[in-house]
Amino acid sequence: MPISTAPYTRKYKHCKTRGRETTVSCEFCGREVPRYKTFVIIRGFRISDPLILKQVDRRMIHLMKRKIRVCPSCARFRGIAQPGKSVRKKHLRR
């Protein structure tokens, strides 16, 4: 029976270069993880008050988004990434 892959894709571009991997801290738990293993989420907030929207320039609103890097365990816990079908089947067999 073939092993199914995870629902997300991770590209291993880091294998071409030599040396130590750059580490990034997870935004949720603070764990130091290699950068290629992290999942990137773009977080931002909306302004729903019309008075503030009139005061803030429309061109500056795009600056309110930021990238968050999450470690694999936090991504699975928060539902950002799910384990593959083979892992789910393995738990059902027991």
C-alpha positions as CSV (number, residue, x, y, z in Angstrom):
1,M,0.0,0.0,0.0
2,P,1.6,3.4,-1.0
3,I,2.2,5.9,1.7
4,S,0.2,9.1,1.1
5,T,1.8,12.5,1.4
6,A,0.9,15.3,3.7
7,P,-1.7,17.9,2.5
8,Y,1.0,20.6,2.4
9,T,4.1,20.8,0.3
10,R,7.5,21.6,1.7
11,K,10.3,22.4,-0.7
12,Y,13.8,21.3,0.2
13,K,15.8,24.1,-1.3
14,H,18.1,24.3,1.7
15,C,20.0,21.1,0.6
16,K,21.9,22.9,-2.1
17,T,23.9,25.1,0.2
18,R,26.3,24.1,2.9
19,G,26.6,25.3,6.4
20,R,24.2,25.7,9.3
21,E,20.5,26.4,8.7
22,T,19.1,29.7,9.6
23,T,16.8,29.3,12.6
24,V,13.7,31.3,13.3
25,S,11.7,31.5,16.5
26,C,8.1,30.3,16.4
27,E,5.6,33.1,17.1
28,F,3.4,31.0,19.3
29,C,5.7,28.9,21.5
30,G,9.1,30.6,20.9
31,R,10.9,27.3,19.8
32,E,13.9,27.8,17.5
33,V,13.2,25.9,14.3
34,P,15.0,25.8,10.9
35,R,13.5,28.3,8.5
36,Y,12.6,25.7,5.9
37,K,10.4,23.7,8.4
38,T,8.2,26.7,9.3
39,F,4.8,27.5,8.0
40,V,4.2,31.2,7.0
41,I,1.0,32.9,7.9
42,I,0.1,36.4,7.0
43,R,-1.6,38.2,9.9
44,G,-3.3,41.5,9.9
45,F,-6.2,43.3,11.4
46,R,-9.2,45.2,9.9
47,I,-10.3,48.7,10.8
48,S,-14.1,48.7,11.0
49,D,-14.5,52.2,12.4
50,P,-15.4,54.6,9.6
51,L,-14.0,57.6,11.5
52,I,-10.5,56.0,11.8
53,L,-10.6,55.1,8.1
54,K,-11.1,58.7,7.2
55,Q,-8.1,59.8,9.2
56,V,-5.7,57.0,8.0
57,D,-4.4,57.3,4.5
58,R,-5.5,54.3,2.3
59,R,-2.0,53.8,1.0
60,M,-0.7,53.1,4.5
61,I,-3.2,50.3,5.3
62,H,-1.1,47.6,3.5
63,L,1.7,48.2,6.0
64,M,-0.4,46.6,8.8
65,K,0.1,43.1,7.6
66,R,3.0,40.9,8.8
67,K,4.4,37.5,8.2
68,I,4.3,35.0,11.1
69,R,6.5,31.9,11.1
70,V,5.0,28.9,13.0
71,C,6.8,25.6,13.9
72,P,5.2,22.3,12.7
73,S,3.8,21.3,16.1
74,C,2.0,24.6,16.6
75,A,0.8,24.5,13.1
76,R,-0.8,21.1,13.7
77,F,-2.2,22.1,17.0
78,R,-3.9,25.2,15.6
79,G,-5.2,23.6,12.5
80,I,-2.9,25.4,10.0
81,A,-1.4,22.1,8.8
82,Q,-2.9,18.7,9.1
83,P,-1.0,15.4,9.3
84,G,-1.2,13.2,6.2
85,K,-3.7,10.4,5.6
86,S,-1.1,7.7,6.4
87,V,-0.7,9.2,9.9
88,R,-4.5,9.3,10.4
89,K,-4.9,5.7,9.1
90,K,-2.2,4.6,11.5
91,H,-4.1,5.9,14.5
92,L,-7.4,4.4,13.4
93,R,-5.9,0.8,13.1
94,R,-5.0,0.6,16.8
